[in-house]
Amino acid sequence: MKAYSLDDVRATCKPKDSWWTVFLVDPVACRLTLLVANRTDITPNGLSRFSLVLGLAAAVAFAAGRLAAGAVLFYLSFMVDCMDGKIARLKGTGTPFGLWADYLGDRVRVACCAAGLASGQYAVTGDLAYVLFGTGVTVLDLFRYVNAPQMKRVRDAVRERWEAQGYVATPQGFVPVAQASGAAGAVPGGGAAAGTPAVRPVRGLLGRYRLIGPFLARYRVRTHLVSGIEFHAAVFVVAPLLGPRALMPVSAAAGALLLLNEFYLIFRLWRFARTPVPAVPVRQRQPERVPA
């Protein structure tokens, strides 16, 4: 069995991830992954199953009113869920079916934990608001993870339209293929040639996070700071640890921030999709010579 190092494990981390994962999960998950990789034969699918078992145990704890225990179990479930991907990338043992099973397990865990929290608090208080709370958490989670692949389909369709007209996507935007390869239309300094449209992806109202962008990039943190992962952490870890009174306000705040982020992404997608596609790449014009 090959002996892996901690650097090997860290190399399997995603290039960009949620701040919750980067700062509060990966420091522990990487070390546990190293232990599992060097001393066991546990497969990624085995870890996915164990993660689901921990998630279901968290749901049972929530339903029984054991909020702190449920929060700890949910955190452990998510940490093991992070480990299965690292093991798959480290050993090259991942499979397409494993990706699907991991995705399905995540959705089952969230739905069961939301139901557990709602039923546990309803049993104590008799307040129907907790039933709506559980339903809202599940719907938000499903919306986030169903909407994401549909948005990707739209982006891919727009890229295909541009590529069909002789453009290619670059970090600076869509530019003619010749310019992207540096063969034609290039100008000193690496900028776009005069008269050549470089259609830049829309950054939206929030810009590029100019002040915190370098910090986020240094620690491989994604720029959208409230994603599904942070939403789950707020609802199933932070709020239960703060106590029953914190469940509704913390979850509502996290849900509002998640929706704000989703609406921002949809706005960017709308702006991106409605950008007109030129019929042909615009050629750089030669300056006209004025007769002496």
C-alpha positions in Angstrom: 0.0 0.0 0.0 1.4 3.4 -1.0 2.2 5.8 1.9 0.5 9.1 1.3 1.6 12.4 2.9 -0.5 15.3 4.2 0.6 17.3 1.2 -0.8 14.6 -1.1 -4.1 14.9 0.7 -4.2 18.7 0.5 -3.5 18.5 -3.2 -6.9 16.7 -3.6 -8.8 19.6 -2.1 -11.0 21.6 -4.5 -9.3 24.6 -6.1 -12.2 26.7 -4.7 -14.6 25.8 -1.9 -16.9 27.3 0.7 -15.3 29.2 3.5 -17.0 26.8 6.0 -15.3 23.9 4.4 -11.9 25.6 4.0 -11.6 26.9 7.5 -13.8 24.7 9.7 -13.9 21.3 8.1 -10.8 20.6 5.9 -8.2 21.1 8.6 -9.6 18.1 10.4 -10.9 16.2 7.3 -7.5 16.2 5.6 -5.8 14.6 8.6 -8.5 12.0 9.0 -8.3 11.3 5.2 -4.6 10.7 5.6 -5.2 8.2 8.4 -7.9 6.4 6.4 -5.9 6.3 3.2 -2.7 4.9 4.8 -4.3 2.5 7.3 -7.5 1.2 5.8 -9.0 0.0 2.6 -12.3 2.0 3.0 -13.6 3.0 -0.4 -15.2 6.4 -1.2 -18.6 4.7 -1.5 -18.1 3.2 2.0 -17.4 6.7 3.4 -20.5 8.0 1.6 -22.7 5.3 3.3 -21.1 6.1 6.6 -21.8 9.8 6.1 -25.5 9.0 5.4 -25.7 6.9 8.5 -24.3 9.8 10.6 -26.8 12.2 8.9 -29.7 10.0 9.7 -28.5 9.7 13.3 -28.4 13.5 13.4 -32.1 13.6 12.2 -33.1 11.2 14.9 -31.3 13.3 17.5 -33.0 16.5 16.3 -36.4 14.7 16.4 -35.7 13.7 20.0 -34.9 17.3 20.9 -31.2 16.6 21.3 -30.1 19.7 19.4 -26.5 19.8 20.4 -26.0 16.0 19.7 -27.7 16.5 16.3 -25.5 19.4 15.4 -22.3 17.4 16.2 -23.6 14.4 14.2 -24.4 16.6 11.3 -21.0 18.2 11.3 -19.3 14.8 11.4 -21.6 13.6 8.6 -20.5 16.5 6.4 -16.9 16.0 7.3 -17.0 12.4 6.3 -18.8 13.5 3.1 -15.8 15.7 2.3 -13.4 12.8 3.0 -15.0 10.5 0.4 -14.1 12.9 -2.5 -10.5 13.3 -1.2 -10.0 9.5 -1.0 -11.5 9.1 -4.5 -9.1 11.7 -6.0 -6.1 10.5 -3.9 -6.4 6.9 -4.9 -8.2 7.3 -8.2 -11.0 5.1 -7.1 -13.9 7.4 -7.8 -16.8 6.4 -10.1 -19.6 8.3 -11.9 -22.1 6.2 -9.9 -20.3 7.3 -6.7 -20.9 10.9 -7.7 -24.6 10.3 -8.1 -24.8 8.3 -4.8 -23.0 11.1 -3.0 -25.3 13.7 -4.4 -28.4 11.7 -3.5 -27.1 11.0 0.0 -26.6 14.7 0.6 -30.2 15.5 -0.4 -31.6 12.7 1.8 -29.5 13.9 4.8 -30.8 17.4 4.5 -34.4 16.4 4.0 -34.3 14.0 7.0 -32.6 16.5 9.3 -35.0 19.3 8.3 -37.9 16.9 9.1 -36.2 15.9 12.4 -35.8 19.5 13.5 -39.3 20.4 12.6 -41.0 17.4 14.2 -38.9 17.6 17.3 -39.7 21.3 17.9 -43.3 20.8 17.0 -43.6 18.0 19.5 -42.3 20.3 22.2 -44.1 23.6 21.3 -47.1 22.6 19.1 -46.2 25.5 16.9 -47.1 24.9 13.3 -44.4 27.4 12.3 -41.8 24.7 12.8 -43.6 22.6 10.1 -43.3 25.5 7.7 -39.7 25.8 8.8 -38.8 22.2 7.9 -40.6 22.6 4.6 -38.9 25.8 3.7 -35.4 24.4 4.5 -36.1 21.4 2.2 -37.5 23.5 -0.6 -34.6 26.0 -0.5 -32.1 23.1 -0.6 -33.7 21.5 -3.5 -34.1 24.8 -5.4 -30.3 25.5 -4.9 -29.2 22.1 -6.2 -31.8 21.8 -9.0 -31.2 25.3 -10.2 -27.4 25.0 -10.5 -27.3 22.4 -13.3 -30.0 24.3 -15.2 -28.0 27.5 -15.0 -24.9 25.6 -16.3 -27.0 24.4 -19.3 -27.8 28.0 -20.2 -24.2 29.1 -19.9 -23.1 26.2 -22.1 -25.7 27.1 -24.7 -24.5 30.7 -24.8 -20.9 29.6 -25.1 -21.8 27.4 -28.0 -23.4 30.3 -29.8 -20.3 32.4 -29.4 -18.0 29.6 -30.4 -20.1 29.0 -33.5 -19.3 32.5 -34.6 -15.6 32.1 -34.2 -15.2 33.3 -30.6 -13.6 31.5 -27.6 -14.1 32.1 -23.9 -11.0 33.5 -22.0 -10.6 35.1 -18.5 -11.0 38.4 -20.3 -14.3 37.5 -22.0 -15.2 36.2 -25.4 -12.6 37.0 -28.0 -11.9 35.8 -31.6 -10.0 32.5 -31.8 -7.1 34.1 -33.6 -6.7 36.7 -30.9 -7.0 34.2 -28.1 -4.1 32.1 -29.6 -2.0 35.2 -30.1 -1.8 34.7 -33.8 -3.8 37.6 -35.1 -5.3 40.7 -33.6 -2.9 40.7 -30.6 -1.5 43.9 -29.4 1.5 44.7 -27.1 0.8 44.3 -23.5 -1.6 41.5 -23.9 -4.7 43.7 -24.3 -7.5 43.3 -26.8 -6.8 44.7 -30.3 -8.4 48.0 -31.1 -11.9 47.5 -32.6 -12.0 43.8 -31.5 -14.9 43.2 -29.1 -13.9 41.3 -25.9 -17.3 40.6 -24.4 -16.5 40.3 -20.7 -18.6 38.1 -18.4 -21.0 40.3 -16.3 -19.8 40.9 -12.8 -23.1 42.3 -11.6 -23.8 44.9 -9.0 -21.4 43.5 -6.4 -18.3 43.8 -8.7 -15.3 41.5 -8.1 -15.0 41.7 -4.3 -12.1 44.0 -5.0 -11.2 44.4 -1.3 -11.4 40.7 -0.2 -10.8 39.0 -3.5 -7.0 38.5 -3.0 -7.6 37.1 0.4 -10.3 34.7 -0.8 -8.1 33.5 -3.7 -5.2 32.9 -1.4 -7.2 30.5 0.8 -9.2 29.0 -2.2 -12.5 30.4 -0.9 -15.3 31.0 -3.4 -16.5 34.5 -3.9 -20.1 33.7 -3.3 -19.9 33.5 0.5 -23.4 32.1 1.2 -23.9 28.9 -0.7 -25.8 25.7 0.1 -23.0 24.5 2.4 -23.1 27.6 4.6 -26.9 27.4 4.7 -26.7 23.8 5.9 -24.1 24.8 8.5 -26.2 27.7 9.8 -29.4 25.6 10.0 -28.1 22.3 11.3 -25.0 23.2 13.2 -24.9 26.8 14.4 -28.6 27.3 15.2 -29.0 24.1 17.2 -25.9 24.8 19.2 -27.3 28.2 20.1 -30.5 26.7 21.3 -34.2 26.3 20.3 -34.8 30.1 20.3 -32.1 30.5 17.6 -33.5 28.0 15.2 -36.0 30.2 13.4 -34.1 33.6 13.3 -30.7 32.0 12.3 -32.3 29.8 9.7 -34.4 32.6 8.3 -31.3 34.9 8.0 -29.3 32.1 6.4 -32.2 31.4 4.0 -32.5 35.0 3.0 -28.8 35.3 2.3 -28.9 32.1 0.2 -31.8 33.5 -1.8 -30.0 36.8 -2.3 -27.0 34.9 -3.6 -29.2 32.8 -5.9 -31.0 35.9 -7.3 -27.6 37.6 -7.9 -26.4 34.6 -9.8 -29.6 34.5 -11.8 -29.3 38.2 -12.6 -25.7 37.6 -13.8 -26.9 34.7 -15.9 -29.7 36.8 -17.4 -27.2 39.6 -18.3 -24.8 37.0 -19.7 -27.4 35.3 -21.8 -28.8 38.5 -23.4 -25.5 39.7 -24.7 -25.8 40.0 -28.5 -23.6 37.6 -30.5 -21.8 39.3 -33.4 -22.4 37.5 -36.8 -18.6 37.4 -37.5 -15.6 38.5 -35.5 -14.8 42.1 -36.1 -11.4 42.5 -37.8 -9.0 45.2 -36.7 -9.1 48.1 -39.1 -5.9 49.4 -40.6 -5.4 53.1 -40.1 -6.1 55.1 -43.2 -3.2 56.9 -44.8 -3.8 60.6 -45.6 -2.1 61.7 -48.9 0.7 64.1 -48.3 
